Amino acid sequence: MTEPDDKPYIYLDHAATSWPKPPAVLEAVQDAMLNAAANPGRGSHQMAVKASRVLFDTRKQLGKLFGVKNPNDIAFASNTTQALNLAIKGFVKPGDHVIATSVEHNSVRRPLEYLKLTAGVNVTYVEADLFGYTRVEQVAEAITPATRLIIVNHSSNLLGTIAPLADIAELARNKGVKLLVDAAQTAGLLELNAPSMGIDLLAFPGHKGLLGPQGTGGLYIHPEIDLDPLLHGGTGSQSEAVEQPKVRPDRYEAGTQNTPGLAGLKAGVQYVLNETVQKIHTKEWSLTQRMMEGLLQIEGVCILGPQLGKERTGIVAFTADGIDPSEMSFILDQHYNVAVRAGFHCTPLAHAIAGTLETGAVRTSVGCFTTEAEVDTLVAAVKEIRKQYAK
């Protein structure tokens, strides 16, 4: 095996966090630290006003991306996990029935299991097939008179499968059930117009497909939905009131916001808007197909999720006979300077349907700056590693 000393660093872990960021993102973070470092919404002096403007402008850009007319219907969160907790714990009441899928991330599963134990909430996980596809008919069969919320992982963070979101949204609308979409793997990578698509709650990260810094994300909340706040505390508005304000977005944003991070998120969203979601997705899909074609030619390698040529996001997870996924990941990192992720990816439900719950899998994921040469380097490295272990 080779050594990585003089090899360029190849980053293929974009499903966790995108890297590198566009230069404009770095510049925006620095500018906010230098010129808008005061608390937003907490004062009327010039720097506080600049900080408030950063937050509002970021909401506006997100509104453009998600088709949201009123920027204040977007509440900031530190990540998708916090946004999902706000949506789930703020909306679901004791005795409610919730439907989710078997490709959900632990950011959905664990809050639901918590509510099962503490609030008597009933949960049905609609089982997807081996490739991660969820049948709308099964979702329809799971609906009961007590069903109040359907939760859909727009794309599995293990399998890359894209959910039939339009059909599920239509079903939810016809049944009078609200729809929460986990867009952790699709925000900035697939078209998402929340109002026109019938999405009532949309949780998204800032640090993945939107190319912003870690510690950013948010939740779109339909104007007719009122959630119980996840956090209570200072908002800079209605400070004389004992209760959390009703006005948006203050109701859902207690405490000082991450102004530098959100400035970077604004720049990231602007980059996505300029490039267009469609162009980014087309490039990433082409790269995943190239990667799959190469990996499938290696004896003993099995790719999870949709088959070659089928629509998916930029995730390609695989196993290799005779090699533990964690060891494969370690060798790729230490000997080839290739960053991937191994393990269970916070989604044991998806591993169960893929048949990898005992072993986990190696997950590669491309981004908008990934090149064909980088993909080819990964394939060649896996081939070399597999050859060594086959001896």
N, C-alpha and C positions, 0 to 999 in steps of 0.2 A: 504493500500500500504506500501511497505517496504522503508527503508531509505538506502542511498548509503554509509554510513560512512565507513563500513569495506568491501565494495565490490570492486573488481578490476575494473579498467577503461576499458570499452569495446568500441573500436573506430570502427564505421561502416560508415565513411564518406570519404572513399578512392576516390570516384569520384571527390571530391573537392581537396583533398591533401592526399597522402599516409602517413601513420604513423603507427608504428615507422619506422625509416630508418635503414638500415643495419649498424652495427657498423663501417664498413669500410667507409661509407659516412661521418660520424661524424669525423673520424680520418683524412680523406682527407681534409675536410674543415679546420680543425685545423692546419694541416701541411702546407696548402697553406697560411694561415694567418701568420704562423711563418716563413716560408722559401721562399714563393713566393708572397710576398705582394706588390711588385712593379707593375707599370703599364705595361701590356703586349704590346709589339710592340712599346713602347715609349722610349726605351733606349737600350744600348748595354752592360750595366753592368750585373753582374752575376744574380742578383735577377730579373731583367727585363727579361732576357733570360729564367729563370726558369718559370716565369709567362707565357711567350709566349709558352713555351713547354707544360704547363698545358692545354692551350686552344687547341693546335694542337692535343695533345693526346686524348682529349675529342672528338674532331671532328672525329678522327680515330675510336674510339670506336662506335660512332654513325653511322659512315659509315659502320662498320661491321654489326650493327643491321639492318640497312635499305638498305643494298646492294649497297651503294654508293661508287664508286671507288675513286673519288677525294674528299677528306675531305673538300676542300675549296668550294664545292658546298653546304655546310651546313652553313647557317648564324645563329649566335646565336641571341636570343631575350629574353626578360625578362619573357615571358609567351606565351601561344598559341594565346592569343588575339593580342599581338603585331605582332606575326608571320603572322596571318591571315590578319591583316591590311596592312602589308607590301606586302603580295601576292595580295590582292584585289586592293588596291589603287595604287600599283606599276605596275599592269598589265592591268587593265581595263581602256579603253579609252572612251571619250565622244561618245555617240551613240552606244556603244557596247550593246549586249544582253547577259545576264548572266542567267544561270539556277541553281537554288538551290533546296533544298527539304524543306518540311514543318516540319522537325525535327531539323532544324538548331538552333544553339546557337545564342544568341545575338551578339557574336563576329563575326558572319558572317552577320546576318540580319542587324545590325545597320550600318556597313560600306556600305552595298549594298543600304540601304535606303538613306544614306547620298549621295551616288553617283547618285541616282535617282534624288535627289533634286538639286544637284550642277553641275552635268555633263550630264544630260539627258540620263543616262544609263537605259536600260530597263531590268527588272528582272521578271523572272517567277519562282514561288515556286511550284514545283511539289508536289501534295498532297499525303501523305502517308495514309495508311489505319489505322484503329483503333489500331492496334498492332505496328504501326510504320514502316511497310514494304513499300518500294518504288518500284513501278513497272518500270522496264527498258523501257517497251513500252511507258509509259507516258513521260519518259525523252526524248525518241526518237521523240515523237510527238511534244514536246516543242521546238525542235531545229529549228532555222530559219537561213537564210543566214547571219544574223548579229550576230549569237551566237559565242562568242569568248571563253567563259569559263563555265565549269560545276563545281559546288562545291558540295561535298558530305560529310556529317557528317558520318564518318565510323561507329560510334555507338552513338545512342541518349543518352544524359546524363540524360534523364528522363526515357526512356522506356527500354534502354539496347539493343534495336534492332540493329542487324548488317546489314549494307547495302550490297547489291549485287555488291561489288566493282569491281570484275573482269569483270562482264557483262557491267557495266557502263563505265569502262576503255576501253573496246573493242569498245563500241559504240562511245566514244569520239575520239578514234584513227581513226576509219573508217570515221568519219565526219570531221576530221581535227580540232577538238576543244580541247583546253587544259583542263586538269583536276587538280583541287585543292582538296586535301583531308584534312579534319579536323580530326586529330588523337588524339584529346584530351583525349578520353576514350579508346584508343586502342594501343598507342605506348607502347611497352613492354609487352602487353597483348595478341595481335594477331600478326601473321606473317605479316610483311610489308617490302617487297623488292621493293622499289620504281621504279627502272628502269625496272625490269622484269614485274611488274604489270601495267606498263603504267601510272604511277603517275608523273605528271609534276611538281607539287608543293605539298609538304607535311609539314603541320604545326603540331608541337608536343610540349607538355609540358615536363619540366624536373622533376616536383614535384609530378607527379601522378604515372603512371605505371613504369616510369624509376627510381623512388625511390630517386631522387635527391632533393636538397633544393628548396624552393620557390624562385622565381626570376630568374628561368632558363627555357629555352626552345629554340626552333629554327625553321628554315624553310629550307627544302631541295628545291633547285632551279635547275631545269634541266639545263645542261650546255648551251643549245641553247636559253634559256630564259633570257632576260635582263629586270629587274624590275627597275622602277624609285625608288630611295631610299626613305624610309619613313623619315629618319633623315639625316641631313647634318651637318658635323662638323669635328672635329679632328679624324684622323685615324692612325697617326704615320707614314704614308707612303705618298709620293708625297705632302708633306706639302707646297711646293712652288706653287702648282696648285690652281687655283681659284675654279674649279669644284670638285665635289666628284670623287675620283678615280674610274676607271673602273675595276680595279683588284679585284678579289674575295679573301677573304670575306670582305675586307676593305670597299668595296662599300656600304655594308649594315650594317656596324657595327660602326657607328660614336660614339665617346665617349669611356670612360673607361669601359671595360667589367668586369663582376662579376667573377673574378678569383677564389675566394674561393668557390662560388656556383657552378661554372663549374667544379672545382676539385671534389666536392661532386657528381656532375652529372656523371662524368667519373666513379667514384666508383659504383654508382647506376647502370649504364649501364653494367659495368663488372659483377655485381651481376646477372642481368637479363640474360646476355649471358651465364654465368656459370650454372644457374638454367635451362635455356632454356625457351623461350616464350611458347612453347607448354605445358610444365609441369606446368607453372604458370597458364595458361588459364584453363587447365584441373582441377586443384585444385579449382580455383575460380568458375568454372561452377558447380562443384559438391556441393560447399557450397551454391550457389544460389538456386540450386534445393532443397537442404535440407531446406533452409529458406522458399521457396515457398510452399513446402509440409506442413510445419508447419503452416504458415500463412493462407493457404487455408482451414485449419480445424477450423479456428476461424470464428464464425458467424458474418456477417456484414463486413468482410474484403474483399476488392477487389484489386487485383494486376494488375498493368498496364503493358503493353508490351507483349512480346511473352508468350504464354501459357507454362505450365509445360512440360518439356521435349524438348522444342524448343531451338535452339541455341541462346545465348545472352551473353553479357558481365556481369560483376559482380555487376550489378545494379538491385535492386528490389524496385520499388516504389509502394506505396499502399495507399488506403484510408480506413477509418473505419467509419461505419455509426454512426452518432451522436457525433463524436469527430472531432474538428477542427485539421487539420494536425499540426499546430503550437503548439497547446496544447498537442497533443500526443508527439511531439518532446521534449517539455519542461518537461513533466512528465518522459519520458524515461531518460532524462539527470539528472534531479534533484532527482528522487526517485530510479533510477536503475543504474546510472552511465553508461548509454549507449548513445553514441554520434551518432545521425543521423541528417539528414537535412530535413527541411520542407519549403514549399513555392512553388515558381514557377521556381526556378533553372535556371533562365536566358534563358528560352526557352518557351515563351508563344505560339509559333507555335505548339510545341509538345503537350502542355497542351490542346490546342484547339482541336486537333484530338483525344486526349484521353478523352475529355469530362470533364476535371478538371480545366478549365480556371477560373472558379468562386471560386474554393476552394483551388487549389493547391494540393499537395500530400506530404506524408512522403517518403523520399528517403533513403534507406539503400544501402550501397555499401561495398562489401568485398574487402580484399587485400590479398597479398601473405602470410601475417603472421596471417590472421584470422583463428580461430579454430572452430571446430564443436561445442564445448562447448559454445563459444561466440554466435554463431548463435542460439543455443537452448535457451540461456538466453534471447535473444531478443524476440524470439517467445513466451516464457513463460511470459515475461513482457507485451507484446501486449495483450496476452490472458487475463491477470489479469486486465489490464486497461480497456479493452473492457467489461469485466464482471462488473466492477464497474459502468461504464456508462450505462449499459443495465438495471440497477436496477430502 
